[in-house]
Amino acid sequence: MKHIYTISGMTCNGCRTHVENTLNKMENVANAKVSLEKAEAEIEMESHIKLSEFQKALKEDGGNYGIHEQVEP
């Protein structure tokens, strides 16, 4: 399954790489691609992962990043 989330707090490509690496290290994440330009992450999961688990991983791995459900316009 694939989900797209909004990422906040990224200001440069180093931030993007940090967030992408953090998400890819998580259990049950098959692949995570993060876009600085779109401020979003496309995450392929082997099984569903709660948003709170992504938030916890980003908080624990340092930086001041947030991950949120995408809001439909």
KANORFEN-V590558 format. One record per residue. SS is DSSP state (2 for helix, 1 for strand, 0 for the rest). PSI is psi in radians with two decimals (NA if undefined). D_FIRST is the distance of its C-alpha to the first C-alpha in Angstrom with 2 decimals. Layout:
ss,psi,d_first
SS,PSI,D_FIRST
SS,PSI,D_FIRST
This chain:
ss,psi,d_first
0,2.57,0.00
1,2.31,3.77
1,2.64,6.80
1,2.27,10.43
1,2.67,13.22
1,2.38,16.96
1,2.30,18.88
1,2.72,22.58
0,-0.06,25.43
0,2.29,24.88
0,-0.20,28.16
0,3.06,28.11
2,-0.48,26.26
2,-0.69,27.02
2,-0.79,25.11
2,-0.80,22.09
2,-0.75,22.32
2,-0.84,22.82
2,-0.80,19.74
2,-0.79,17.55
2,-0.72,19.20
2,-0.81,18.87
2,-0.70,15.10
2,-0.40,14.80
0,-0.23,17.19
0,2.53,15.13
0,2.45,14.29
0,0.09,10.72
1,2.04,9.91
1,-0.69,9.44
1,2.38,10.55
1,2.25,11.76
1,2.22,13.94
1,2.34,16.43
1,2.08,18.82
0,-0.74,22.22
0,-0.74,23.35
0,-0.20,20.57
0,0.86,20.31
1,2.83,16.54
1,2.30,13.68
1,2.02,10.48
1,2.13,8.28
1,2.23,5.64
1,2.53,5.44
0,-0.59,6.75
0,2.82,7.24
0,2.38,7.61
0,2.27,10.20
0,2.56,12.88
2,-0.66,14.14
2,-0.52,17.44
2,-0.68,16.29
2,-0.76,15.45
2,-0.76,18.79
2,-0.79,20.62
2,-0.77,19.56
2,-0.69,20.70
2,-0.78,23.87
2,-0.43,24.78
0,0.11,24.34
0,2.92,26.87
0,3.02,27.08
0,1.11,26.88
0,2.60,23.33
1,2.66,21.34
1,2.33,17.71
1,2.71,17.26
1,2.50,15.17
0,2.41,15.82
0,2.22,18.71
0,2.38,18.99
0,NA,22.45
